[in-house]
Amino acid sequence: MIIVSHRGPVSFTREPDGTFSSRRGAGGVVSALSPLIEGRDDIVWIAAAIGDDDRAAVAADAAGVAGFALHLVVPDSTDHRLHYDVVSNATLWFLFHGLFDLPRRPRFDQHFRSSWTAYRTVNQVFADAICSTAGEGDVVLVQDLQFALVPAMVRAARPDLRLAHFTHTPFCPADDIRILPDDVAKELLTSMASAPAGFHTERWAANYRACVEEILGVTPPTFVSTFGPNPAALAATAASPQALEAGARLDAEIGDRHLVFRTDRIELSKNIARGFLAFDRLLDLHPQWRERVVFAAFVYPSREGLAEYLAYRQEIEQTAQRVNERWATDDWKPVWLDTHDDFARSVAGLQRADVLLVNPLRDGLNLVAKEGPLLSTRDVVVCLSRGAGAFDELGPFVVEVHPYDIEQTADALHRALTMDPGERASRAADLRRLAGARPASEWLDEQVAQAASAT
């Protein structure tokens, strides 16, 4: 079997003495797959050499790592930048998450056309790597939007291989697929439709089918499967010295106040600034919460090569500052914003939270909405956007959030903070059950079954 993803199970760092060290790769896909694949010599993991140190490790024949049959692909650096930054992140990600400011963007000009050619080229490099690596009749599981053209390329070159493609993001409605140039939309969907296409929820699968029917006039094969966090890995992190120290600092900082918490990448779709505005409105509408609640947001940078993300980080910081300037007292800072990437501290925050705010505009799944209930020591109430894929599973037991409605979100936070202890406990128990109900192993098995049954 072959797994194909943009990020691999490890990334490499060149040390001063010229050797290379490795550390576990980032991202939900890597976290889900690594424990299932580690130690298996029957699975090859094909991924991109993303940074300069990854590329140097490949050049030095030092990109091996114990426990994984890892094959790092090294595309041309310019092609890879255009493939990843312009098409994957600034076009497909924006399209699938509904992030375009349509009166101004996108503009499909000559630069985009060159970038689409680079996207196709990088997909071909990965398709060639698959075809040269795979044995007769192997199962190939292609992950996410960076490789949407790979299925058709592999199907054409190696019809013996059994393919499935899983998209971890949402998928746009049929009207929105028309935003893409006609030939690009057709090429994208023709490739995706050449193999069973998987999504985290039926909502995204239905959107995808509607897009294919709109553009190609056929109904493509789809399947729905999802996964939850790894409880053992979360428990190990929660018991680590780093998390215990972070928890002690949280307790010292917050004291006996309530904690509204969030942890996210600084990502446009995560809707962080509106969360602060809703908290500001909560303090305005319900004076009893002033000095009695802290909103801690442990968020970390993402895609800072894109101007929109740099601007959004500034907007987040300025919004938090304005809330603090309006409400802070000598011994109370209502918003605690920290932009350092510290997973152990985020785990400590999830343990301590009274309310967890997860309010994305649109999200393929959102593992934080599941991690919170599994880690909570305080029967956390989850305020969850209906734009998150996880809402389809967890909806009956969360407080629903309208991601664009600041007044409604403020009301949701108030409802969560005032919820009766018995109701909190009941909801928290149901959320823990659902969050742990779908291990990643079942999700992987479903992909294998779909690929194996495809003709």
C-alpha positions in Angstrom: 0.0 0.0 0.0 1.1 3.6 -0.7 0.1 6.7 1.2 0.5 10.0 -0.5 0.4 13.3 1.4 2.0 16.7 1.1 3.5 16.6 4.6 5.2 13.5 5.7 5.5 11.8 9.0 8.8 13.7 9.8 10.6 16.8 8.9 14.3 17.2 8.9 16.7 19.8 10.4 20.3 20.2 9.4 22.5 20.3 12.4 25.7 22.4 12.7 27.9 19.3 12.2 26.2 18.6 8.9 24.1 15.7 10.1 20.3 15.7 10.1 17.8 15.3 12.9 14.1 14.6 12.5 10.9 15.5 14.3 7.3 14.4 13.9 5.5 16.2 11.1 2.7 18.6 11.8 -0.9 18.4 10.9 -4.0 16.3 11.6 -3.4 13.9 8.7 0.1 13.1 9.9 -1.1 12.7 13.5 -3.9 10.3 12.4 -1.8 8.2 10.0 1.6 8.0 11.8 0.6 5.7 14.6 -1.1 3.4 12.2 1.8 3.1 9.7 4.8 3.3 12.0 6.6 0.0 12.0 4.8 -1.4 8.9 7.2 -2.3 6.1 4.2 -3.0 3.7 3.3 0.7 3.5 5.3 3.3 1.6 4.6 6.9 2.5 5.3 9.3 -0.3 5.5 13.0 0.7 7.1 16.3 -0.4 10.5 17.5 0.7 9.0 20.9 1.8 11.8 22.9 3.3 15.5 23.5 2.4 16.6 21.1 5.1 14.2 18.3 3.8 15.7 18.8 0.3 19.3 18.7 1.7 18.5 15.5 3.6 17.3 13.9 0.4 20.4 15.1 -1.5 22.6 13.7 1.3 20.7 10.4 1.2 19.8 11.1 4.9 16.0 11.3 4.6 15.4 7.9 6.1 13.7 7.5 9.5 13.2 4.5 11.7 9.7 3.0 11.6 8.6 4.4 8.2 9.3 3.4 4.6 9.5 7.1 3.6 10.0 8.4 0.0 10.4 12.2 -0.1 9.7 13.7 -3.5 11.7 16.8 -4.5 9.8 18.9 -7.1 11.4 21.9 -8.7 11.4 24.6 -6.0 9.7 27.2 -8.2 7.0 24.8 -9.4 6.5 23.6 -5.8 6.0 27.2 -4.5 3.4 28.0 -7.2 1.7 24.6 -6.7 1.5 25.1 -2.9 1.2 28.9 -2.4 -0.8 30.0 -5.4 -3.0 27.1 -6.3 -3.4 24.9 -3.2 -3.5 27.6 -0.6 -4.6 30.8 -2.4 -7.0 29.2 -4.8 -8.4 25.8 -3.9 -8.3 26.4 -0.1 -10.1 29.8 -0.6 -12.6 28.2 -2.9 -13.5 25.2 -0.8 -13.7 27.3 2.4 -15.7 30.2 0.8 -13.0 32.8 1.6 -12.8 34.8 -1.7 -13.7 38.5 -1.6 -15.4 38.1 -4.9 -15.6 41.7 -6.0 -11.8 41.7 -5.8 -10.5 38.2 -5.9 -9.7 35.8 -7.6 -8.3 37.2 -10.8 -7.3 34.4 -13.2 -4.5 36.0 -15.1 -1.3 34.8 -16.8 0.3 34.3 -13.4 -2.5 32.0 -12.3 -2.2 30.1 -15.6 1.6 29.6 -15.0 0.8 28.5 -11.5 -1.8 26.0 -12.7 0.8 24.5 -15.0 3.1 24.2 -12.1 0.4 22.6 -10.0 -0.1 20.0 -12.8 3.6 19.5 -13.1 4.1 18.8 -9.4 1.1 16.4 -9.4 2.7 14.6 -12.3 6.0 14.3 -10.4 4.1 12.6 -7.6 2.1 10.4 -10.0 5.4 9.3 -11.5 6.8 8.5 -8.0 3.7 6.4 -7.3 3.9 4.5 -10.5 7.6 3.7 -10.1 7.1 2.6 -6.5 3.9 0.6 -6.6 3.7 -3.1 -7.1 1.1 -4.8 -9.3 -2.4 -4.1 -8.0 -1.3 -2.0 -5.0 -3.7 0.2 -3.1 -2.9 4.0 -3.3 -4.5 6.4 -0.9 -4.0 10.0 -2.0 -4.6 12.7 0.6 -6.0 16.2 0.1 -6.3 19.1 -2.3 -2.6 19.4 -3.1 -2.9 16.3 -5.3 -6.3 16.5 -6.9 -4.8 15.7 -10.4 -2.9 12.7 -9.2 -5.8 10.1 -9.5 -6.3 10.6 -13.3 -2.5 10.7 -13.9 -2.0 7.4 -12.1 -5.1 5.8 -13.6 -3.8 6.6 -17.1 -0.3 5.2 -16.5 -1.1 2.3 -14.1 -4.7 1.0 -14.5 -3.8 -2.0 -12.3 -3.5 0.3 -9.2 -6.5 0.7 -6.9 -7.0 4.3 -5.9 -8.9 6.4 -3.5 -8.6 10.2 -2.9 -9.6 11.8 0.4 -10.2 15.5 0.8 -9.8 16.8 4.3 -11.3 20.3 3.6 -14.9 21.2 2.9 -16.0 21.2 -0.7 -17.7 24.2 -2.3 -21.3 24.3 -3.5 -22.0 23.8 -7.2 -22.5 27.5 -7.9 -19.0 28.3 -6.5 -17.1 25.8 -8.7 -18.0 28.1 -11.6 -15.6 30.6 -10.1 -12.7 28.6 -11.5 -11.9 28.9 -15.2 -14.0 26.4 -17.1 -11.0 24.3 -18.3 -9.5 24.3 -14.8 -12.8 23.2 -13.1 -13.2 20.4 -15.7 -9.6 19.2 -15.3 -9.8 19.2 -11.5 -13.2 17.4 -11.3 -12.4 14.9 -14.1 -9.3 13.8 -12.2 -11.1 13.6 -8.8 -14.0 11.6 -10.4 -11.6 9.0 -11.7 -11.3 7.4 -8.2 -13.6 7.1 -5.2 -13.6 10.5 -3.4 -13.8 10.6 0.4 -14.9 13.4 2.7 -15.4 13.8 6.4 -19.2 14.4 6.2 -22.0 13.8 3.7 -22.4 17.6 3.5 -19.1 18.0 1.7 -19.6 14.8 -0.4 -23.0 16.1 -1.6 -21.4 19.4 -2.6 -18.7 17.6 -4.5 -21.2 15.4 -6.3 -23.2 18.5 -7.2 -20.1 20.2 -8.7 -19.2 17.1 -10.8 -22.8 16.8 -12.0 -22.8 20.5 -12.8 -19.6 20.5 -14.8 -19.3 16.9 -16.1 -22.9 15.7 -16.2 -22.0 12.5 -14.3 -22.4 11.3 -10.7 -19.0 10.4 -9.3 -18.2 7.7 -6.7 -18.0 9.1 -3.2 -17.7 7.8 0.4 -17.9 9.4 3.8 -15.6 8.5 6.6 -14.0 10.4 9.5 -11.8 10.0 12.5 -11.3 11.4 16.0 -8.2 12.2 18.0 -5.9 9.5 19.4 -6.9 9.3 23.0 -3.7 7.6 24.1 -1.5 10.2 22.5 -3.6 13.0 24.0 -3.3 11.4 27.5 0.4 11.1 27.1 0.8 14.7 26.2 -1.5 15.8 29.1 0.7 13.8 31.5 3.9 15.3 30.2 6.0 17.7 32.3 5.5 20.4 29.7 1.7 20.2 29.9 1.7 19.9 33.7 3.8 23.0 34.0 1.6 24.9 31.5 -1.5 23.8 33.5 0.0 25.2 36.7 0.7 28.5 35.0 -2.9 28.6 33.7 -4.2 28.0 37.2 -2.0 30.7 38.6 -3.0 33.2 35.9 -6.8 32.5 35.9 -7.4 31.6 39.5 -11.0 30.9 40.2 -12.3 32.7 37.1 -14.1 30.9 34.3 -12.1 30.1 31.2 -13.3 30.5 27.7 -10.7 28.9 25.5 -9.7 28.4 21.9 -6.7 27.0 20.1 -6.3 27.3 16.3 -3.9 28.1 13.5 -4.1 31.8 12.6 -6.2 30.8 9.6 -8.8 33.0 7.8 -11.4 30.2 8.0 -11.1 29.8 11.8 -12.9 33.1 12.4 -10.8 34.2 15.4 -11.5 37.9 15.2 -15.2 37.5 15.3 -14.8 35.3 18.4 -13.1 38.2 20.2 -15.9 40.6 19.1 -18.5 38.2 20.4 -16.7 38.0 23.8 -16.6 41.8 23.8 -20.4 41.8 23.3 -20.8 39.3 26.1 -19.1 41.6 28.5 -21.2 44.5 27.2 -24.6 42.6 27.5 -23.8 40.7 30.7 -21.8 42.8 33.2 -21.8 40.0 35.7 -19.0 38.3 33.7 -16.6 41.3 33.9 -13.6 40.3 36.0 -15.1 36.8 36.3 -14.1 35.2 33.0 -10.9 35.1 30.9 -10.9 34.3 27.2 -7.5 32.6 26.4 -6.7 32.2 22.8 -3.6 30.1 22.1 -3.2 30.5 18.3 -0.2 30.0 16.1 1.0 31.4 12.7 0.0 29.8 9.4 0.7 30.5 5.8 2.5 33.8 6.5 3.8 33.7 2.9 0.3 35.0 1.9 -0.4 38.7 2.5 -4.0 37.9 3.6 -2.7 35.9 6.5 -0.2 38.5 7.7 -3.0 41.1 7.6 -5.4 38.7 9.5 -2.8 38.2 12.2 -2.6 41.9 12.7 -6.4 42.2 12.8 -6.6 39.5 15.5 -4.0 41.2 17.6 -5.6 44.6 17.2 -9.1 43.2 18.0 -7.8 41.5 21.2 -6.1 44.7 22.2 -9.2 46.8 21.8 -11.2 44.4 24.0 -8.6 44.6 26.7 -8.4 48.4 26.4 -12.2 48.6 26.9 -12.6 46.2 29.8 -9.3 45.5 31.6 -8.8 46.4 35.2 -5.8 46.5 37.4 -6.0 42.8 38.2 -7.9 41.4 35.2 -7.0 41.1 31.5 -10.1 39.7 29.7 -8.3 38.4 26.6 -5.2 36.4 26.8 -3.8 36.1 23.3 -0.6 34.2 22.7 0.7 33.4 19.2 3.4 30.8 20.1 3.0 27.2 18.8 3.0 25.1 21.9 0.9 22.0 21.7 1.4 20.9 25.3 0.2 24.3 26.5 -2.9 24.0 24.2 -3.6 20.6 25.7 -3.4 22.2 29.2 -5.9 24.8 28.1 -8.3 22.2 26.8 -8.1 20.4 30.1 -8.8 23.6 32.1 -11.5 25.2 29.9 -15.0 25.8 31.1 -16.2 26.8 27.6 -14.5 25.8 24.3 -15.2 28.2 21.4 -14.8 26.6 17.9 -16.5 28.9 15.4 -15.0 28.4 12.0 -16.6 29.8 8.9 -16.2 26.4 7.2 -14.1 23.4 8.3 -13.6 20.0 6.8 -13.8 18.4 10.3 -12.1 20.3 13.2 -10.3 17.9 15.6 -10.2 20.5 18.4 -13.9 20.2 18.8 -13.3 16.5 19.7 -10.0 16.9 21.6 -11.6 19.3 24.0 -14.2 16.9 25.4 -11.7 14.1 25.6 -9.2 16.2 27.6 -11.6 18.2 29.7 -11.4 17.9 33.5 -14.3 20.4 34.0 -17.2 19.1 31.8 -16.4 21.6 29.1 -19.3 23.1 27.1 -18.4 23.3 23.4 -19.7 26.2 21.4 -19.4 24.9 17.9 -20.0 26.5 14.6 -22.4 24.7 12.3 -19.8 25.4 9.6 -17.5 22.8 11.0 -17.7 19.2 9.7 -17.6 18.0 13.3 -21.0 19.7 13.9 -22.6 16.9 11.9 -21.5 14.4 14.5 -21.6 16.5 17.7 -24.5 18.9 17.0 -27.0 17.5 19.5 -24.6 18.0 22.4 -23.0 21.3 21.7 -24.2 24.9 21.8 -24.6 25.9 18.2 -22.8 29.0 16.9 -23.7 31.0 13.8 -20.2 31.9 12.6 -21.1 35.2 11.1 -23.5 36.4 13.9 -21.7 38.1 16.7 -24.9 38.7 18.7 -25.8 35.0 18.5 -22.3 33.9 19.4 -22.3 36.2 22.5 -25.6 34.6 23.5 -24.1 31.1 23.0 -21.2 32.0 25.2 -23.5 33.3 27.9 -25.6 30.1 27.7 -22.5 28.0 28.0 -21.2 29.9 31.0 -24.6 29.7 32.8 -25.4 26.1 32.0 -26.7 23.9 34.8 -24.0 21.5 36.1 -26.2 18.5 35.5 -26.7 19.4 31.8 -23.0 20.2 31.5 -22.1 16.8 32.8 -24.6 15.0 30.5 -23.5 16.8 27.4 -19.8 16.3 28.2 -20.3 12.6 28.6 -22.1 12.3 25.2 -19.3 14.4 23.6 -16.6 12.2 25.1 -18.4 9.1 23.7 -18.8 10.6 20.2 -15.3 12.1 20.1 -13.7 8.7 20.7 -16.1 6.7 18.6 -14.3 6.8 15.3 -10.6 5.8 15.6 -8.3 6.7 12.7 -7.8 3.0 12.0 -11.5 2.7 10.8 -11.1 5.7 8.6 -7.9 4.2 7.0 -9.7 0.8 6.6 -12.6 2.5 4.8 -10.2 4.2 2.3 -8.6 0.8 1.6 -11.9 -0.8 1.1 -13.1 1.9 -1.3 -9.9 1.8 -3.3 -10.0 -2.0 -3.5 -13.6 -2.1 -4.7 -13.0 0.6 -7.4 -12.9 -0.5 -11.0 
